[in-house]
Amino acid sequence: MNDSENNSNKGFLGFIERVGNGLPHPVIIFVILALAIIVISEIVARFGVPVEYFSAAEGDFVSVEAVSLMSSDGIAHIFNSGVTNFTGFAPLGTVLVAMLGVGVAEWTGLISTTLKKLLKGVPTGLLTASVVFAGIISNIASDAGYVVVIPLGAIIFAGAGRHPIAGLAAAFAGVSAGFSANLIFGPTDALLVGITNEALTAGGIDYDVAVTANWYFMIVSTFVLTAVGAFVTEKIVEPRLGEYNGSYKPDDEPITDIENKGMLNAFISLLVFLGIMAFMMVPENGAFRALDEATGNMTLDTFLRQGLLMMIFLLFAIPGYFYGKTTGKIETSHDLVKGMSDSMSSMGGYLVLAFFAAQFINYFAYTNLGLILAVSGAEFLEAIGFVGLPLILAFIIVTAFLNLFIGSASAKWAIMAPVFAPMLFEVNIAPEMTLMAYRIADSSTNIISPLMSYFAMILVFAKRYDEKSGLGTIISTMLSYSIAFLIAWTLLLIVWYVIGLPLGPGAQIIL
């Protein structure tokens, strides 16, 4: 065993990695978990007590019971939904479509050449911080950061002679654990604010939360989490991983004149493409703008949720094509298709893993076990009788735990908001503060939950650089980020609370 393996197996994180990697293949783990859900759903359905919560959408209390997968209806659901669980698995189309474009840029050599040019003379600390920062700000494009920034983080680190898994981890921490930090607000803000306002209205409270409710805090959070993420990467993650001895070897050859010419042509094509996109996005009557019936404004919300992925595909495929055409890597259409095909061939393992992960996640939702956990957690918080800052801290801890079982931020908030937005309002805590506390907890533990829909994809990306990596590798690597982000972010919120700074324009903390 080499020094890096000795180093990574030490301590508590090493124990987690050994236990996790000692488990069966992740596919078999998801099969076991799915079988466990089937059995647990029968037990809870047979002996459990129904939970009741207020649904803002229904405008009334809703009673929920566990649904057994061992009943005749449950068994029928397992068979009838198997295919649609897979084809409707949220990350599946996102990953495959984005990888088609990224695959062209990678196969032709554009990504490698660009990184060689960009990485010359870049200080280690700045490189690490840049990867984390890019991950954080990528959430304006919703889930696109998962399939673009995370694999690029690994490639960037490998190109700089550093461990690619550390680059993947730094990018993953930024994209997912830092999901509620950014320099600007986006679709997620609008979605969560809408749920908050519905919950307040349902609770008989005349109070309106603006989309900019957490903007000031989000801006500061972006830089705080970037610094924390860079520190964890360089002081904890990379020393644990040690020297990289895997099969992936970056291209160390100097950039040739034809490659420089290819980069120039790729850059020109990129500028033309971005100009066309801007023409369809910026003007009030642009093709990508649609009417928001709630506000009466023409917005890009639909495009950002549904159309942005096609733009990302072209964002990589078009420059990749022009680079390959210039360097001679692409001579005919067959070569272009080969670049896409090669990228898809590397995703075979992901497709297998995604099928079983999709079944497990669907079973968890169908049985209402996640919903029951969320409602029970909310009832626990109500019962402990805390007020003020202790209540906020307890709220963060419980939400961070529940996030391990319900990955969707909006689904979880739709359950919790009708309870906590009015409840904290009654003890003079502004809804903007409640929402920010929720978002901190919801984001921080994303990266250690196998129920997170992109977790299977992260496993596949990691195996490209280290065949021995498994569930234990990812969780033990990401746990440091999760704890550090949760502590640093919570401390920042405490400072904000004590000083009484506004969370956003006109967004108070205490009523």
VEXTI-643793 format. One record per residue (C-alpha): residue in one letter; x negated, y, z negated. Coordinates in Angstrom, 2 decimals. Example, Ala and Ser with C-alpha at 12.3 -4.5 7.8 and 13.67 -1.06 7.14 Angstrom:
REM residues 2
 aa      px      py      pz
  A  -12.30   -4.50   -7.80
  S  -13.67   -1.06   -7.14
REM end
This chain:
REM residues 511
 aa      px      py      pz
  M    0.00    0.00    0.00
  N   -1.47    3.40    1.00
  D   -1.71    6.51   -1.19
  S    1.39    8.16    0.31
  E    3.49    5.07   -0.41
  N    2.15    4.96   -3.98
  N    2.93    8.64   -4.42
  S    6.49    8.44   -3.05
  N    7.35    5.50   -5.31
  K    6.50    7.29   -8.55
  G    8.93    8.74  -11.08
  F   12.71    9.05  -11.07
  L   12.93    9.96   -7.37
  G   10.76    6.99   -6.52
  F   13.10    4.76   -8.52
  I   16.10    6.11   -6.57
  E   14.29    5.51   -3.29
  R   13.31    1.95   -4.22
  V   16.82    1.07   -5.35
  G   18.42    2.71   -2.33
  N   16.06    1.16    0.19
  G   16.36   -2.21   -1.54
  L   20.02   -2.28   -0.57
  P   21.15   -3.91    2.69
  H   21.15   -2.05    6.01
  P   23.33    1.12    5.87
  V   25.84   -0.54    8.20
  I   26.32   -3.37    5.69
  I   26.52   -0.83    2.85
  F   29.44    0.90    4.57
  V   31.09   -2.49    5.10
  I   30.69   -3.28    1.38
  L   32.01    0.16    0.40
  A   35.00   -0.26    2.71
  L   35.77   -3.66    1.15
  A   35.44   -2.09   -2.31
  I   37.93    0.63   -1.36
  I   40.37   -2.03   -0.20
  V   40.18   -3.81   -3.57
  I   40.16   -0.62   -5.69
  S   43.14    0.78   -3.79
  E   45.16   -2.32   -4.72
  I   44.16   -2.08   -8.39
  V   44.92    1.65   -8.68
  A   48.17    1.31   -6.71
  R   49.30   -1.54   -8.96
  F   48.30   -0.07  -12.33
  G   47.61    3.62  -11.69
  V   49.72    6.60  -12.70
  P   50.87    9.05   -9.99
  V   49.24   12.49   -9.99
  E   51.09   15.70   -9.26
  Y   49.73   18.94   -7.86
  F   51.09   22.14   -6.36
  S   50.82   22.30   -2.57
  A   50.75   25.85   -1.20
  A   51.66   24.50    2.23
  E   54.76   22.74    0.88
  G   55.58   25.50   -1.59
  D   56.34   22.92   -4.24
  F   54.80   20.24   -6.41
  V   53.77   17.06   -4.62
  S   53.46   13.67   -6.27
  V   50.71   11.39   -4.98
  E   50.10    7.71   -5.62
  A   47.33    5.42   -4.47
  V   48.14    3.55   -1.26
  S   47.01   -0.06   -1.22
  L   45.14   -1.41    1.78
  M   46.03   -4.94    0.67
  S   49.74   -4.44    1.31
  S   51.29   -5.35    4.65
  D   51.27   -1.69    5.71
  G   47.68   -1.30    4.56
  I   46.46   -4.37    6.44
  A   48.27   -3.14    9.55
  H   46.57    0.26    9.12
  I   43.13   -1.37    8.99
  F   43.70   -3.07   12.34
  N   45.77   -0.38   14.07
  S   43.48    2.52   13.17
  G   40.11    0.84   13.74
  V   39.53    2.23   17.23
  T   40.95    5.70   16.59
  N   38.94    5.97   13.36
  F   35.82    5.54   15.49
  T   36.80    7.67   18.48
  G   38.22   10.37   16.21
  F   35.18   10.41   13.90
  A   34.39   14.13   13.69
  P   30.61   14.02   14.21
  L   30.70   11.49   17.06
  G   31.55   13.81   19.95
  T   29.58   16.66   18.39
  V   26.39   14.61   18.16
  L   26.62   12.94   21.56
  V   27.49   16.06   23.56
  A   24.79   18.16   21.91
  M   22.21   15.40   22.33
  L   22.89   15.29   26.08
  G   21.62   18.84   26.41
  V   18.86   18.52   23.82
  G   17.82   15.27   25.51
  V   17.17   17.03   28.82
  A   15.06   19.73   27.15
  E   13.14   17.11   25.16
  W   12.64   14.63   28.04
  T   11.29   17.25   30.43
  G    8.83   18.48   27.80
  L   10.33   21.95   27.34
  I   10.81   21.58   23.59
  S    7.31   20.21   23.07
  T    5.66   22.96   25.13
  T    7.71   25.71   23.51
  L    6.87   24.50   20.02
  K    3.15   24.29   20.84
  K    3.23   27.92   21.93
  L    5.30   29.07   18.95
  L    3.38   27.14   16.27
  K   -0.05   28.55   17.04
  G   -1.27   30.40   13.97
  V    2.02   30.23   12.06
  P    1.30   30.04    8.28
  T    2.60   26.92    6.52
  G    4.84   28.84    4.12
  L    6.40   30.90    6.86
  L    7.07   27.81    8.97
  T    8.85   26.04    6.11
  A   10.92   29.09    5.20
  S   11.82   29.62    8.87
  V   13.21   26.08    9.18
  V   15.32   26.44    6.00
  F   16.49   29.92    7.05
  A   17.45   28.69   10.54
  G   19.48   25.91    8.93
  I   21.34   28.32    6.67
  I   22.30   30.83    9.36
  S   23.28   28.03   11.77
  N   26.51   27.46    9.82
  I   28.03   30.42   11.65
  A   28.30   27.90   14.48
  S   30.11   25.47   12.16
  D   28.71   21.93   12.57
  A   26.33   22.71   15.45
  G   23.40   23.11   13.04
  Y   23.59   19.42   12.14
  V   22.84   18.26   15.67
  V   20.48   21.04   16.74
  V   18.55   22.49   13.79
  I   18.01   19.25   11.83
  P   16.29   17.22   14.60
  L   14.33   20.33   15.64
  G   13.14   20.73   12.04
  A   11.56   17.28   12.24
  I    9.97   18.02   15.63
  I    8.61   21.38   14.43
  F    6.93   19.82   11.40
  A    5.50   16.97   13.47
  G    4.12   19.48   15.98
  A    2.41   21.34   13.14
  G    0.80   18.11   11.92
  R    3.13   17.82    8.94
  H    5.50   15.05    7.88
  P    8.56   15.11   10.19
  I   10.84   13.78    7.44
  A    9.97   16.87    5.37
  G   11.01   19.07    8.30
  L   14.23   17.12    8.69
  A   14.91   17.46    4.94
  A   14.21   21.22    4.91
  A   16.56   21.77    7.85
  F   19.23   19.48    6.36
  A   19.06   21.38    3.07
  G   19.54   24.68    4.87
  V   22.34   23.51    7.14
  S   24.39   21.56    4.61
  A   23.46   22.51    1.04
  G   23.28   26.17    2.07
  F   26.53   26.03    4.01
  S   28.17   28.91    2.10
  A   25.27   31.34    2.52
  N   24.78   33.49    5.62
  L   24.07   37.00    6.81
  I   27.50   37.30    8.40
  F   30.89   35.76    7.74
  G   32.47   33.22   10.07
  P   35.36   30.79   10.62
  T   34.76   28.97    7.32
  D   35.24   32.21    5.40
  A   38.54   32.89    7.14
  L   39.75   29.33    6.49
  L   38.96   29.30    2.76
  V   40.25   32.84    2.22
  G   43.51   31.88    3.94
  I   43.97   28.93    1.57
  T   43.18   31.19   -1.42
  N   45.78   33.77   -0.41
  E   48.41   31.06    0.12
  A   47.66   29.69   -3.36
  L   47.98   33.14   -4.94
  T   51.26   33.82   -3.16
  A   52.63   30.44   -4.22
  G   51.66   31.30   -7.79
  G   53.68   34.54   -7.62
  I   50.56   36.74   -7.58
  D   50.52   39.80   -5.31
  Y   46.82   39.89   -4.47
  D   45.06   39.72   -1.10
  V   41.54   38.34   -0.68
  A   39.66   39.71    2.36
  V   37.52   37.61    4.73
  T   34.54   39.68    3.55
  A   35.24   38.68   -0.08
  N   31.83   37.04   -0.66
  W   29.75   38.81    1.98
  Y   27.27   40.68   -0.26
  F   26.65   37.60   -2.37
  M   26.22   35.43    0.74
  I   23.55   37.75    2.14
  V   21.47   37.64   -1.05
  S   22.08   33.89   -1.33
  T   20.59   33.37    2.14
  F   17.20   34.70    1.04
  V   17.30   33.09   -2.41
  L   18.08   29.64   -0.97
  T   15.47   30.08    1.76
  A   12.82   30.69   -0.90
  V   14.08   27.81   -3.07
  G   14.27   25.44   -0.09
  A   10.74   26.32    1.03
  F    9.42   25.83   -2.53
  V   11.09   22.41   -2.93
  T    9.80   21.30    0.48
  E    6.18   22.26   -0.16
  K    5.88   21.47   -3.88
  I    8.10   18.41   -4.27
  V    9.16   16.79   -0.99
  E    5.94   16.91    1.05
  P    3.67   15.76   -1.82
  R    6.03   12.80   -2.38
  L    6.07   11.87    1.29
  G    2.30   12.14    1.61
  E    0.46   11.90    4.90
  Y    2.55   10.85    7.89
  N    1.40    7.54    9.39
  G    4.39    6.80   11.59
  S    4.51    6.09   15.29
  Y    5.59    9.56   16.41
  K    2.63   11.52   17.76
  P    2.98   15.12   18.96
  D    1.43   16.12   22.26
  D   -1.87   17.85   21.44
  E   -2.86   18.59   25.03
  P   -3.37   22.29   25.89
  I   -0.61   24.06   27.79
  T   -1.28   24.06   31.54
  D   -0.56   26.83   34.07
  I    2.32   24.87   35.56
  E    3.83   24.39   32.10
  N    3.55   28.12   31.45
  K    5.30   28.76   34.76
  G    7.97   26.24   33.78
  M    8.52   28.01   30.47
  L    8.89   31.34   32.27
  N   11.53   29.90   34.64
  A   13.31   28.24   31.72
  F   13.32   31.55   29.83
  I   14.74   33.43   32.83
  S   17.50   30.82   33.26
  L   18.25   31.10   29.53
  L   18.60   34.88   29.74
  V   20.96   34.59   32.74
  F   23.05   31.97   30.93
  L   23.24   34.05   27.73
  G   24.24   37.09   29.80
  I   27.14   35.17   31.33
  M   28.20   33.90   27.90
  A   28.07   37.42   26.46
  F   30.25   38.68   29.32
  M   32.90   36.12   28.34
  M   32.57   36.68   24.58
  V   31.95   40.37   23.87
  P   34.65   42.30   25.80
  E   38.07   42.50   24.14
  N   39.63   40.65   27.10
  G   36.76   38.17   27.46
  A   37.60   34.66   28.65
  F   36.59   33.09   25.36
  R   38.77   35.35   23.24
  A   42.22   34.21   22.13
  L   45.06   35.95   20.31
  D   45.12   35.45   16.56
  E   48.85   35.53   15.77
  A   48.20   36.29   12.10
  T   46.24   39.50   12.77
  G   47.33   40.33   16.32
  N   43.65   40.63   17.36
  M   41.75   38.89   20.12
  T   39.14   36.75   18.34
  L   36.49   34.12   19.09
  D   37.70   31.78   16.34
  T   39.01   29.10   18.71
  F   35.86   29.21   20.83
  L   33.62   28.96   17.77
  R   35.55   25.94   16.50
  Q   36.07   24.10   19.79
  G   34.09   25.55   22.68
  L   30.74   26.37   21.14
  L   29.48   22.81   21.51
  M   29.70   22.95   25.30
  M   27.73   26.18   25.19
  I   25.02   24.48   23.11
  F   24.90   21.60   25.59
  L   24.25   24.05   28.44
  L   21.93   26.16   26.26
  F   19.44   23.28   26.26
  A   20.31   21.49   29.52
  I   19.94   24.49   31.87
  P   16.48   25.68   30.69
  G   15.42   22.03   30.45
  Y   16.41   21.48   34.06
  F   14.52   24.52   35.36
  Y   11.46   23.60   33.32
  G   11.53   20.04   34.63
  K   12.10   21.23   38.19
  T    9.08   23.53   37.98
  T    6.72   20.98   36.40
  G    7.84   18.15   38.69
  K    9.44   16.08   35.94
  I   12.80   16.48   37.70
  E   12.72   15.94   41.43
  T   16.19   14.55   42.11
  S   19.52   14.32   40.34
  H   18.53   10.81   39.29
  D   15.77   12.27   37.13
  L   18.19   14.67   35.43
  V   20.55   11.82   34.60
  K   17.62    9.72   33.37
  G   16.76   12.43   30.85
  M   20.32   12.35   29.51
  S   20.43    8.55   29.56
  D   17.20    8.26   27.58
  S   18.57   10.53   24.88
  M   21.74    8.44   24.69
  S   19.81    5.17   24.52
  S   18.20    6.38   21.30
  M   21.68    6.90   19.80
  G   22.71    3.24   19.93
  G   21.99    2.72   16.25
  Y   24.01    5.82   15.41
  L   27.04    4.50   17.32
  V   27.00    1.24   15.35
  L   26.57    3.08   12.06
  A   29.24    5.66   12.96
  F   31.82    2.94   13.62
  F   31.58    1.49   10.12
  A   31.12    4.87    8.41
  A   34.31    6.08   10.14
  Q   36.28    3.11    8.79
  F   35.06    3.69    5.23
  I   35.82    7.43    5.28
  N   39.28    6.81    6.76
  Y   40.10    4.16    4.14
  F   39.12    6.57    1.37
  A   41.45    9.24    2.76
  Y   44.32    6.84    3.54
  T   44.37    5.35    0.04
  N   44.54    8.84   -1.59
  L   41.70    7.88   -3.95
  G   39.80   11.08   -3.19
  L   42.93   13.16   -3.71
  I   43.62   11.46   -7.04
  L   40.05   12.16   -8.17
  A   40.37   15.84   -7.21
  V   43.68   16.32   -9.00
  S   42.39   14.49  -12.08
  G   39.30   16.70  -12.10
  A   41.47   19.81  -11.89
  E   43.62   18.59  -14.78
  F   40.49   17.96  -16.84
  L   39.31   21.53  -16.33
  E   42.71   22.88  -17.33
  A   42.65   20.78  -20.49
  I   39.24   21.82  -21.85
  G   40.46   25.36  -22.59
  F   37.38   27.31  -21.50
  V   37.63   30.98  -20.46
  G   35.29   33.46  -18.81
  L   31.80   32.35  -17.77
  P   31.97   28.91  -19.48
  L   35.10   28.16  -17.43
  I   33.34   29.18  -14.20
  L   30.33   26.98  -15.03
  A   32.55   23.99  -15.88
  F   34.45   24.61  -12.63
  I   31.17   24.50  -10.66
  I   30.02   21.26  -12.29
  V   33.32   19.42  -11.77
  T   33.64   20.64   -8.17
  A   30.06   19.59   -7.37
  F   30.90   16.10   -8.65
  L   34.18   15.89   -6.74
  N   32.36   16.95   -3.58
  L   30.61   13.58   -3.59
  F   33.99   11.99   -2.85
  I   35.80   14.58   -0.70
  G   33.48   16.07    1.90
  S   35.87   18.53    3.52
  A   35.59   21.98    1.91
  S   39.02   23.07    3.15
  A   40.83   19.85    2.16
  K   39.39   19.96   -1.33
  W   40.13   23.66   -1.76
  A   43.71   23.16   -0.54
  I   44.15   20.85   -3.54
  M   42.22   22.91   -6.09
  A   43.10   26.49   -5.08
  P   46.77   26.38   -6.17
  V   45.53   25.37   -9.64
  F   42.42   27.48  -10.13
  A   43.04   30.68   -8.17
  P   46.12   31.59  -10.32
  M   44.69   30.04  -13.50
  L   41.46   32.05  -13.43
  F   43.43   35.12  -12.31
  E   45.41   34.89  -15.55
  V   42.18   35.04  -17.58
  N   41.03   38.11  -15.60
  I   38.61   36.37  -13.23
  A   39.06   37.73   -9.71
  P   39.96   35.22   -6.95
  E   36.82   36.32   -5.05
  M   34.71   35.05   -7.96
  T   36.65   31.80   -8.14
  L   36.17   31.26   -4.42
  M   32.42   31.90   -4.57
  A   31.98   29.53   -7.52
  Y   33.84   26.88   -5.55
  R   31.69   27.39   -2.47
  I   28.45   27.08   -4.43
  A   29.51   23.75   -5.89
  D   30.98   22.49   -2.62
  S   27.81   23.17   -0.62
  S   25.11   22.06   -3.05
  T   25.96   18.36   -3.24
  N   26.81   17.80    0.43
  I   23.35   16.41    1.12
  I   23.51   13.52   -1.37
  S   26.99   12.23   -0.54
  P   27.24    9.24    1.84
  L   30.86   10.36    2.38
  M   29.58   13.48    4.15
  S   30.51   12.84    7.77
  Y   27.05   13.64    9.18
  F   25.16   11.48    6.67
  A   25.02    8.55    9.09
  M   23.47   10.78   11.73
  I   20.76   11.96    9.31
  L   19.84    8.33    8.62
  V   19.40    7.67   12.34
  F   17.28   10.79   12.84
  A   15.05    9.76    9.93
  K   14.53    6.27   11.39
  R   13.15    7.83   14.58
  Y   10.10    8.86   12.56
  D    9.99    6.17    9.89
  E   11.57    2.78   10.53
  K   11.37    1.95    6.81
  S   13.50    4.92    5.77
  G   16.95    4.13    4.45
  L   19.74    5.40    2.25
  G   17.39    5.61   -0.73
  T   14.87    7.67    1.24
  I   17.44   10.29    2.21
  I   19.13   10.56   -1.20
  S   15.86   10.66   -3.17
  T   14.43   13.25   -0.76
  M   17.52   15.46   -0.79
  L   18.29   15.20   -4.52
  S   15.59   17.77   -5.36
  Y   17.16   20.28   -2.99
  S   20.64   19.60   -4.32
  I   19.65   20.18   -7.95
  A   17.47   23.19   -7.15
  F   20.12   24.86   -4.99
  L   22.86   24.24   -7.56
  I   20.79   25.66  -10.43
  A   19.35   28.66   -8.54
  W   22.68   29.54   -6.93
  T   24.56   29.25  -10.24
  L   21.97   31.42  -11.99
  L   22.36   34.02   -9.25
  L   26.13   33.97   -9.81
  I   25.63   34.38  -13.57
  V   23.40   37.42  -12.98
  W   26.02   38.82  -10.61
  Y   28.72   38.21  -13.23
  V   26.76   39.82  -16.08
  I   25.78   42.90  -14.07
  G   29.23   43.17  -12.50
  L   28.11   43.63   -8.91
  P   30.77   43.41   -6.17
  L   30.75   40.08   -4.31
  G   31.77   41.85   -1.10
  P   33.28   45.12    0.06
  G   35.82   45.98   -2.64
  A   35.59   42.46   -4.06
  Q   35.43   42.61   -7.84
  I   34.42   39.90  -10.29
  I   36.56   40.75  -13.29
  L   40.10   42.09  -12.90
REM end
